[in-house]
């Protein structure tokens, strides 16, 4: 006998873990299911189920359902048993309730029929005060049925595994085994193509979750919807990326059945995590969403609760979770379960109340709604904006108190005053305030110049002595060095690390956020500053260049050129391409309010005649050109309506000045135009506005685009690297019939000979498959990451491995080889090869080509390669804050004459064609002269009252003029004809010349002389 490695073996492995045995073992032992459930129950104490007991109409295991009710609630059943056909009455009532309200509410709330009240799930205890609760929990019947025939329409269709609680189906699982060439991908495909969601078992809200599982990966969905079914990864992550780590105790995915699906774990998920939510409580079930926690969300909450239970109050925790991690839900689950954590002694809760502090105005509302949606007990949640309100909330029995960072100083005072109470303080996303003025108010409160909320929180905690009656839980995607030091875990080496990490790398690889740096285009401004001062006064070089750039880039005419490029790109590449099903939106990020107003005016003018409009967002009031402006006065509607209006089809471009760069989640936002210095945390926060996924809009990373007029790709890489967070181990080994091939395979280092020996010993001694997985997985991990093999080297190794297996098998059939090493390596490689993944370069290209074809809107589009910014996936370490005393710099700063500053400035920022400034001037005037002389200029441009037609006519005249000069200006003509962006900027320059009276005067004089 050899090891079984098929799908059935994986089923048996899971069944054995849950029940202590499996049907194959029972068959060998001659034991029946009923006897096994009574005498052999072990493992995670599940019972064995049989498909013959499954009621396809009501999706229940009849045997376990009725046995549970008869054993636990005979008195309640007795109230109904005198009714004719009483069992069907109960099942019909149960079915209607589940179809209307979902499985969660029915399991937690039970079933009322006539005067009987049936409990369908006994809660598990979270303290030891009442042993009766623990006793009742043990009466629950958890069961698992393999190959369950579920279909009413096709009696031969079966699902690999279904889990039941007290006879009610709660989870379905489709299993695949990578060693048979089938993976979780095929399981997902099976759910999408071959599982009818109208079948009772598979209807939305009937089961908590549907898992697609192989030995390497787990995926989940809560709603089966045919081809549109959206699966999410339910993996632990490996090296801060996707997937699962090698597991010395079995298959990589055995955490699913050894941890997640235990009776205690599954009950906790039902009682404290899973939730059916809708915009309104009254929404029909089809309009609601069934939330099942992702793996990292379960993990962080459980690890926090365990640490709190072990250590009590007075601790600090830093949870570094990337955008896309589902932070609002994680915070909500943490808040609700912290109020139920009891001390190790189990006689009282660790915390009296949980205070949730948030700064994001939009998310503050979202978070409050999320927390209220998850509330099973009414009136335990309250807002608190002062220490007095905090006191009132506590006295009135409020367990969860929500406040803002602006009120945090008062809350801290309140915590000190209420020293007899114990608090958990959850700080949501230490970001700078979305609304500008909020940060100003906080700074005035603190007497601080800092504009980051992380600094603000630290400043408050520093100024006020924090008592030991509070624990702090800080959730952020981008921790600063001081935040790490204050809230992080101190290691033996003296480093500070997050208590829990869900990295940006993992979020991108798992598809929860998009890689916004995949399509990043930078513009380098090209212009020439002329010296306007005859003598050469000395200036500080760096400051002078900074001031020159600010002047040029902030000038209205310069903004008009850039706004024209932005709008043209948006209309052609976003609107014209019908991205996100024709709903894609863009954001223009500007450096200050005055610039934002200039940009808005230019964008508004460029959008004339379009079926949508732009809006602006900034805080407070600003006087520009003598006129005072506010958001309301420019937009024509109140500020509070911006988010709602921007979500509509009426508005598709949003111009911002230091607002909506953090905490603004709009999945339709796909394009960003940046004209502002972005660095550090702000760069990550601002650009991450684009990374929100949308399954409904089929949003992919190819749909996101950043056009940056200010920052270089190096600047952005430097900002993102510290928060990408991953580990890459370095051990490169250089990598030709059987002796040669084996030698070359050996030298690569994917396997060590002891791996082959141990594998074969186990395999030929009929060991369980789960004992073989760890050996293969360690080798796969070396192949994938540790050896840092290039794609070509991976392909070379896999080809040679296949060659060895094939040739050995052929030779072994005709010759009695006695080389035992070849025999062992042959069997080892047969199981290793299917799990070695190599990248097919052509496949990706072909896939992209196929995906880009949209026959419903067929057309031609010019594709320009954008730069993809590759991030460093090694662990990043931030340096501690500068311990030196800080002060103003000395007077000995480098100063240069004005000529040298201008020359250095032009060398740095000039990226035009190779003509000198004097030559460019001649070329511009020459083309402008051709346009001016054209007989159509006056009639089609000057006298044309239609602004749009006038502009089109002028562009045509400029194009004709460049064509006339092509023999003399071949370089200019080539760039003009081949680069649309150069053409657009050149056209804008000529238009500005003709519109300027002073410049036109030069052209007119030249033309008439």
N, C-alpha and C positions, 0 to 999 in steps of 0.2 A: 504493500500500500504506500502511496505517496500523498503529499499534502493536497487537499482540495482547495483550489484557488478560484472557484467560480462564484457567481452571484448567490447561489444557494448556500455556499460556505459562509458568505458574509451575513446572510439572513440568520443562519444558525448561530454565528458568533454573537450577534446582537440579542437574539432570543435567549441564549444561554446567560448572557450578562444580566438580562432583566429578570429571568425566571429561575436561574440556577440550573436549567437543563435545556434540551432542545428536542424537537420531534425525532431527529435522527437517532439520538441517544435513547429515547424512549422506545423506539422501534427495536433497537438492538437489545434493550433490556426487557422487552415485552410488557411494558407498562402503559396503561391507558392515560388519557389526558385528565380525567376526573381524579384518578388515583394519584397522579403526579401533583395535581394542585393541592391535594390534601396532605400528602406525605413528603413530597420532595421539594417543596417551595423554598427557594433560597435566592442567591443573587440579590437583586434589588426588590425582591418580594412581589414581583408581578405574577399573575396567574396566566396560564396558557389558555388561548382562545381557539375556537374552531370555526371555520367559515360556515359550516352547516348551521351554526347557531345565529348567524347574522340575518337580521330582518332588513331586506333591501329597501322596503318602503319607508321605514322609520329610522334607518341607520343606527340600530342598536343591536348589541349582543343580548338576545333574549335571555339566555341562561344566566349570565352574570347580572343583568339588570334586575330580573325578578328575584334571584337569590339574594342580592344586596338588600332590596326593599323588604323581603320576607324576614331576613335575619336582623335588620336594624330597626324597622318601623312597622311591626305587625299591627299595632293598634291603629295607626293611620290607614293602613290598607283595609282593615276591617270595616272602616267607615264607608268604603266604596264597594266592597265585595258583594253586597246584596244587589248591586246594579247589574242588569243583563249585559253580557259582553264587557265586563268591567275592565279587563286588561286592555282591550282595544280603545276604550274610552281614555284611559291614562295615556296610551301611546299617541293617540290623535291630539290630545291636549298638549302633550310634550312637543309634538311635531309643530303644531301651530305656534307655540311660544317661541321655539327656536327660529322658525321662519320669520317671525315678526321682530323678535328682540335679540336674537343671536345666542350662541352657546354660552358665552360668558355670563350673561345676566341670569340665565336659567340655572347654570351650575351653582352660582353664588347665592341666588335668591330662592332656589327651590321651586317646587311646583304645587300650586294650590288648585284643587279640584273638589268642588262641592265644599264640604266642611273638613276635608282632609288637607294636611299640609305636609308634603313630602320633601325631605332633605335629599339633595342629589350629590352633595359633596360636603364632607365634614372637614372643617378648617384644621390646619395644623397649628400647634401652640407656638407662640413666640416668647413665652416665659414658662416657668415651672410652678406658677401659683395654683393653677387648677389642673390636677392630674387627669381629671375626667375628660378634658379637651384632648389630651394626648391619647387616651384610651379610645375615644370616638374616632379620631383620625385613623387609627389602626384598623378600623372596621371598613374603611374604603377599599374597594376592590379595583386595583389597577391590573389591566390585562393586555396581552399582545396577541394578535392573530396574524399568521403568515398566509400569503397567497389568498387574500380575502376576495371572494367573488361578490362584487358589489352592484353590478349593473342590472337594472330592471329590463333594459332593452336587449342587451347581449349577455346571456347568462355565462358565457365563457371568459368574459373579461375579469381580470383580477388585479389587485394592487398588492405589491410585495409585502408590506406590513401596515397594520392599522393598530393604533393604541386606543384603549378605552379606559374611562374612569366610571366605575359602577355601571358598566354596560353601555355607556354613551360614548360614541366615537369622538375623539378629540384631535388626533393627529394621523395623517397618512404619510407613508414613506415609500418612495421608489428607490431601489438600490441597484447599483452597478459596480462591477469590479474591474479596475484598470488592467488587471492581468488577462482579462478576456477581450480587451480592446474596447470595452464600453466604459464610459465615464459619467460623471454627474451631468455633463452636457446632454448625453443621450437620455438621461432621466428627465431633465427639464423638457427636452423635445417630446418625450412620451406624454408628459403632463399637458403640453400645449396642443399636440396633434391627436392624441388618442384617449384623452380623458374628458368626457362630456361634462361641463360644469352644471348642467341641468339635472344630473343624477342626484338623488337625495343626499348621498354621502358627500358629494363634491360641491354642493350649493354654498354660496358665500355666507359666512357666519355660522355654518354647521360645524366645521372643524376650526380649531385654533390656528393651525398652520399645516402646510404641506411641504415636506422635506424631499429634496433630490440629493442623494448621498452616494459617494463612492469611498474608496479607502483613503483618498487624499483630500477631498473637498466636500463641503456641505453648502447647499443653497436652499433658500426658503421663499415661500410666498404665502400670503393670507387670502389671496383672491385668484381663483382659477378663471381665466377669461379667454380660453382658446389660444390663438396665435399671439394675442396681446398680453398674455400673462407675463408679469414682471417679477423675475426672481432676484433676490438679494443674497449676497454671500453671508454665510453664517460660520465664518472661519476665525481661528484665533489670531492669524497673522504670523508672519515669519520674517525675522530680520527687519521688523518694522514695515514690512510690505504685505502683499496678499498671501494667501495659502495657509498652510499649517506646518509646524516644525516636525522633524522626525521624532518619533515617540518610542522610547525604549520599552514601554509597557504594551505595545500593540500597534494597531493601525493608527495612522495620523488622526483619523476622525473619531477615535473611540471616546473622546470627551463627550460626544453627543449622547451615547448610551450609558457611559459610566458616570456622567456628571449632570448633564442637562435634563435627561429623561428619568432621573430617579424620582421616586414618589414625592419626596420632600421638595425637590427642585421644581418639578412640574406644577405642584400645588401652589408653590410660592409665585410662579409665573402667572398662574390663573388669578391668584388673589391680589398680587401687588404690581404686576407689570402689564399683562395683556389688557387692551382696552379697545372698545368699539366707540369711535368718536365721529361726530358730524358737526357741521356748522351750527345746526340746531338740534336740540334734544329730540324734537318731534320729527326729524328727517326720517324717511323710510330707510330700512336697513341697506338697500342697494346703493343709497347715496352716502353711506357712512364708510369709514375706513377702519379696518381691524389692525391694530398695532400689536406686533409681537416684537419683543426686544431683540436687537442685534447682539452678537456674542460679546463685543467689548462693552456694551451697555450693561448687560447682565454682570459681567466680570467686575467692572468698576464699582457698581453699587454693592455687590456682595463683598468685595474686598474692603470697601469703606466700612460697611456694617460690622464685619468681623474685627477690624482694627479698633473701631469704637467700642465694641463689646469687650475686647481684651484690655484696652488702655484707658477707657473712660473719657472724661471731659478734659479740656485744656490742651488739645493737640492741634496741629496745622497740617493741611493737606493741599497739595497742588495737583490738579488734574489737567494735564495738557492734552486736550482733544481738538483735533483739527476741525476746520469748517467742514460741514458734511457729516459730522459724527453723530448728529441728532442730540445736540447738547441740551436743548430745552427739555426733551423727554428724560434724559439722564438726570438733570437737575430735579425735575419733578419727582421721579422715582426715588431719588436720594432723599428729598425733603419728606415725602410721605413715610418712608420706611425708617428714617432717623427718629421720628416721634414714637416709633414702636420698638426701638431697640432697648432691651433691658440690660441691666448690669449683669456681670457674671453670676452674682448671687441670685438674680432673677426676681428680686422683690420690688424693684421700682425702675422706671425708665431712666435712661442716661440723661436725656434732655427734657426740659419742660416745654420748650418751644423751639421751632426752627425759623430763623429769619432769612429770607431770600433777598439779596441786594442786587439790583440790576441798574445799569446806566443807559442801556439802549432803549430809546423811547418806543420804537416800533416793537422791539422784542419784549419790552416791559409789558406791553399789552398782550403780545403773543404768549409770553410766559404766564401771565395771570390767567389767560384763557385756558392754556394747557393744564395748569395746576387745578383750575376749577373743573375742567372736563374729567380729570382723573379722580376727583373727590367722590368717594362713596358715602361719606358722612357729611351732611350739610352743616354749614355755619362753623367750620373749623378754620377757615381761611379769612384773613382780614388785612387791609393795608395799614401801614403805620408811618406817619410822616414826622413824628416827634417822639420824644421820650415819654410824654404824657399819653399819647395814643398807644405807644408800646405797652405802657402799664395797663391802660384800659383794655387792650386786646388780651393781655395775659389774664387779667382778672375776670374777663368774660369767657374764658376757656378757649381762646383761639390758639390753635396749635401751630399753624403756619402763618407767618406774618411777612407780607411783601412790602419792600420799601425801595427807594432809589438811592443811588450813590450820593446825591445832593443832600440827603437827609442822614447819611451814614454817621456823621459826627454826633448828631443827637442820639442816634441809636446806641452808639458806643457809650455815651454818657449814661443812657438808660440801663445798659448792661452792668455798668459799674454800680449804679444806684440799687439795682435789684440783685444784690450779691447772693441772696438766698436762692435764686433761680439759676438754672443751667441752660445754656443756649447753644444751638448749632447755627453758625452764620455761613450761609452759602453765598459766595460772591460770583455773580454771573459775568463772565467775559470782561476782563479788565481792559477795556478799550477806551480810547478818547471819546468824549461825548459826540454824538451825532449832531447835536444842535448848537455847537459852538458856544452859545451864551450859557448853557448849562455848565460847561467846563469853567467859564469865567466866574460864575456864581460860586462854584466849588472852590476855585482858587482864592476868591475873596474870603471865603469862610476859613480857608486854611492859612491865609496870608502867604500863599505860595505862588511862584511863577510857573510851576509845572503844568503842562496841559495834557498829561496822560493820567488816566484814572488809576492805572497801576501805581503810579507815583503818589497819587492822592490818597489811596487806601493805605499805602505804606506810611505816608506822612501822618495820617490820623493815628495809626497804630503806634507810631513813634512818639507823637506828642502826648498821647494819653496812655497811662500805664494799663496794659491789658491784664485784667484779672484772669484767674484760672477757672472762671465759671463759664467759659465759652470755648468752643472748638471752631476752627475756621476751615472752610472748604472752598478753595479758589479754582474755578473752571476757566481756562483760557486756552486759545490756540497759539498764542505768541507771548510766552513769558519773558519778561526782561530779567536781567541779572539779579536785581534787587528782589524781584518777585520770587525767583528761584530760591534765593537765600532765606527769605522770610517764611515761605510756605513749603519749600521742598524738603525732601528727605536727605539727611546728611549721611553719606556713606563712610566706610572705615577709612577711605583715602582722603576724606575731608571735602569731597565734592557734594554738590547739591543736585538732586535729580527729582523729577516729578514722581509722585506717588503712583500715578497711572498714566500711560501714554497711548494715544491713538494718533499716529503720525499722519502728516499730509501725504506722505508717500503711500501709506496703506489706503487712505481715503481715495486717492487718485486711482491706484491699481485696482481697488475693489469697485470703482465706478460710482462712488457716492458723490464725488465732486469731479469737475473737469480739469484737465491740465491746461490752465490758461496761458502758460508760457510756451505752448506748442506752436502758436501763431503770433509771434511778436515782431512787429515792424517798427523800426525807429527812423525818424526823419532827422537829418542834420541840417540845421538852418544854413542857408548860404546867402550871404550879403557882405558888403564891404563898407566899413565905417571910414568916412573921410575925416581927415584932421580939420577941425574948424577953428583951431587956435594957432596963430602964427608962431608964437614962441612955444617953448617946451617946458611948462611947469611940471614939477615932480608930483607924481601920484603914487599911492600904494598900489602895487601891480594887481594883486588878487582882487582887492576891493573894487578897483577901477573896472576890471574886466567884468566883474559880477554886475556892476551898475550899468555898464554899457549893454550887457546882454538883457538885463531887465528892461532897459529903456526900449531897445529894439523889439524884443519879443512882446512887450506890452503895448506897443503902438497900435492904434486902431487899424492902420493900413496893413500892418503885418498880420494882425489877428484876422482881418478880412481874407487875406490869402490863405491862411491855415484853415479858417472856417469853410472856405470854398472847397478845399481838399477833403475836409471831413464830410461835408454834406454830399459831395460827388461820390466819395467812397460808399457812404451809407446808402445812397439811392441806387448805385450800380451793383454793389457787392452784397448788400443786406436786403434792401427792399426788392430790388430787381431779381435777386436770386430766390426770393420767397423763403428766406431762412425761418426756421421754427414755425413752419406752416403759415408763413406770412405774418407772424406776430412779433418778430424779433425787434428789440429796442436797443438804443445806444445811449451812452453817457459821455458828456464832455467834462473832463476834470480840469479846472482852472486854478491859478495860483492865489487869487484873491477876489473880493467882491467886484471891484471895479473892472477887472479883466473879465469876470463872468458876465457882467452886464454888456460889455463890448461884444463878447462872443455871442451872447444871446441875440443881440440885435443883428449881427452878421448872419447867424444861422437862420433866424426868422426871415430875413430878406432872401436868403438863398433857397428857402423852402416855399416861396410864393408859388402858388399854382398846384402844390402837392395836397393830397387828401388828408394829411395829418399835420400836427403842429409840434413845436418845441415848448418846453417850460423851463423855468429857472428855479434854483433852490439856494438860499443863503439865509443867514440869521441877521436880524436887526434891520437897521436902516443904513443907506449909503447915498451920499450926494455925489453925483457924477455930472460934469458939465453944467453945474449950477442947479440941477434938478435932484430932489430927494426921491430915492427909490426904496420900495420894499418888495418882498415876494408877492404880496397881495396886489400891489399896484401894477406890477409888470404882468403877472399871470392873469389877473382879472378874476381870481377866486381865492378863498382863504387858504392859508398854509396847511391847515389840517386836512385839506382834501388832496394834497399832492400825491400821496401814495395811491389813493383810489383812482384819481384821474390818470395817473401815469400807467395804471394797469389797463386802461381802456384803449380802444383803437384810435381815439382822437389824438393821443399824444404818443410819440415814439422816440423823441430825443429829450434828454434831461441835462441841462447845463448846471453844474454845481460848483460852489466855492466852500470848501471845508464842511460839507454837509452830505449826508447819505454815503459817506465813504466807509462807514462801519455799521454793522447791524441792520443792513437794508437787504432783505431777501426778495429778489424779484427774478424768478426763473426765466422770464422773457428777455432779460438783459443779456445780450450776447457780445456787444461791441463797445469798446471804450477808447476814447480819444483823450490822450493825456498831454496837458501842457502845464505841468507843475512838477517841481522836484519831489520825487518819491524816494524815501529811504527807510531802512529798518522796518519796524513794526507797521508803520503807516503804509508802506508799499505793499506788504502782504495783505493787510486789511482792505485797502482800496481795490487792488486788482482782484481780490477774491470775491468781489461783488459779482463777477462773471461766472464763477465756478459752480453755481447751483445747477444740479441736474434736473431734467424734466422729462420723465418717461412719456407723458402725454404729448409733449411737443417734439419728441424724438431728438432732443438736444444732445449733440455730440461735441467732442473737443474741436472738431473741424469747423463748428459753427461759431466758436469764440474767436475774437480778433482784438488785438490791442495795437493802436497806432500811436506811437509815443514821439512827441516833438521835443522832449526835454531830456529824458534819461537815456543812458546807453544800456545795452544788454548786460554789460558787466555790472553796472549799478544794480540792476534788477536781480541778477544772479546772487550778488553779494547780500541783498536784502532777504531773499528767500532761503538761501542755504541753511542758516541756523535753525529753521523751523521745518525742514524737510525730514530730517532725522532718520537715519538708518545706519546699519553697520555692515561694512564689507570687509571680510577677512582676506588677507593677501597670502596666497601660496600658489604661485604659478609653476607648473611643471610642463616641460616641452613634450610634445607628443611626437614590418611591411610585409610554401603555403602555410602550415600551422605554427611551427616554431617561431617564424618571423612575426606572424600576426600577434601571437600571444605576447612576445617580447615587447612589441609596440603598445599593446593594450596595457600590459603591466606597468610600463614606465609612465603612463599618463597620471596614475595616482587616483583614479576614480574609485577603485576598490583596493583593499589590502588583501593579501592571501588568506589571512585569518577570517576575513568576511566570507570568502568562498568556502572555506573549511566548515565554519559554523553553520552556514546556510545549508550545505549539503548534508551535514550530520542531522540537522533538524528535518530537512525535507525527506530524506530516506528513512527516517524513523517515525514518519507519519505524524509530525507535529502539527498543531493547529496553525492555520494561515496567519493568525494575528502575531505569532512568534517569528514569522518570516519577514513581515512588513518592516520592522525596525531596522533590520540589516540592510534591506534594499533601500530604504528611505535615507539612511545615512550616506550611502553611495550616491544617491540622486542629489542630495544636498551638496556634496562635493562637486558633482558635475554642474549643477545649476549655478552655484555661487562661490563656494570656497576656493576653487581652483582658478577662478576668474578666466575661464576659457573663452576664447573668441568664438563667434558663431561658426566660423569655418573649422575650428579645432573640435567643437562639439560634434559637428556633422562628420568629421573625419573619424572620431572615436566610434560613433554609432555605426558608421559604414563598416569599419573594421570588425566591430563586435558581431554585426550581422553576418559578415563574411566568415568569421571563425565558426559561428554556430552552423551555418549552411554547409561549409566544407567539411567540418567534423562529422556532421550528421550523414553526409554522403559517403565519406571514407569509412565511417564506422559500420556502414551497411555492407561493405564489401571486404573489409580487412579487420582482423581481430586485434585492434589496437590495445596495447596494455598500458598506455600512458594515463594513469589515474588522474593526473592534474588536468589533462585535456577534458576528460569525462566530467570532472567536477566543474571546470570553468564553463563547459557547454551548458550544463543545467543552470548554473548561476546566471549566465548571460541571458538565457531564455526568459528569465523573470525580470532581469534588470532592463533589457532593451525597451519593452513597452512603456516604461515610465521615464525614459530619457526624452525630453522635449527639446527639439531644435527649431530654430527660426527659419522659416522658408521665406527668403527675401521676395521672391516673385509672388508668393501667395498674398502677402500684404498689399502689394501694388495692385494685383488683380481684384482683390476684395474692395479696395478703395475705388477702383475704376467702376466696378459693378454698382457699388453703393451710390456713386455720384450720378448715375443715370436715372433721371426722373422723366419718364415718357409723358407724364401729364403736363409738364412744362418744359418740353424739349427745346434746347437752344444752345448757343455757343457762348462760352465764358472764358475770358483770358485768365489763366492761372499763373500767379506770380508766387514763387517759392518764398515762404516766410521763414524767419529764423526761429528755430526751436531752442529755447534756453535749457540746457541740460543741467540739472541740479546735482550737487555733491551728496551722495547717499551715505557718507560716513557720518558718525555721530559728531554733532557740533558742540563745542564747549564755549560758553560765553565767559569772558574775563570778568573778575569782580570789578566793582566800581573803583574809580581812581582814588587811592587813599591820600594822595597829595592835596595840600591846601590849594584851592583854586582861586585865581584872581585875574585881573586884566593883564593882557600881554604887554610886554615891554615896548618901548618906543622904537627899537631898532628893527623896524620892518622893512623889507626890501622895497625900494622906491625906484621907479623907472621914468624916464622922460615920456611924454605923451606919445610921441612917434612910435617908441618901442612897444608901449602898451597896445596901441592900435594894431601894430604889425603882428604882435603875438595873438591878439584877439582874432584877427582875420585868419591867421594860420590855423587856429584851433577850430573855428566855427565855419570856415568857408569850405563848402563841399560842392561847388558848382562845376561847370566845365572848365577846361584848362586855360581859357582866355584870361588875360590880365584884366584888372579893373578898368583900365583905360580902353582896352579892346572891347570889353563888354558894353561899356557906355556907347561906343560907336555902333555896335551891333543892335542894341536896343533902339537907338535913335533911327538907324537905317530902316528897321522893320516898321517902326511907328510912322516914319515918313511915307513908306509904301502904302500903309493903311490910310493915312490922311489924304494922300493923292488919289486914292481910288474913288471914281465918280459915284460909287454906291454908298460911300461913307456917310455923306450928308443925308441922303434920303432914307437909307435902311437903318442907320444907327442914330444920328443926331435928331432927325425929325420923327423917329418912330416912337409913338407914345406907349406902345406895349413893351414893358421893360424886359420881359422874357424873350420876345422876338428880337428885340434890339441886341440883347446879349448874344443870341445865337448867330445873328448876322455879323456881329463884330468878331466872334470866334472864327467864322468862315473867312473873313477878310484877313485876319492875322495868319491863318493857315495858308491862304493864297500868297501872302507876302513872303512867308518863309520859303514857299515853293519857288517863287521867283528868284530868290537869292541862293538856291541850293548849290549852284556851281561855285559861287564865291564862298559860301558858308556851309561846306559839306559836313563838318563836324556838328555844327548847330542843327542842320537839317536832319542828320541821322538821329541825334538825341531827341529832337522834336517829334520825329515820325515814329520812333521805336519805344519811347518811354512816356506813357500817358501822364504820369505824375509830373515829369519835367515840363511837358506841354501845358499842363494845367497851371503850373506856377509861372511859366513864361508868359502865357496868355494874360494872367492876372497882372503881371508886371507891366505889360504893354497897356492894358486897360487903365491901370493907375497912372501911367505916364500921360495918356490922352485925357484923363479926367482931371489931372493937376494943371492948373493954369500956368504955374511957373515953368513946369517941364514942357507943357504944350507950346509955350511961347518959343522955347528953343527949337522944337520940332517945326513949328509954323515958319520961323525965320529961316531955318535950314531948307524947308521945302520951297519957300518962295524966292530964295536967292539963286 
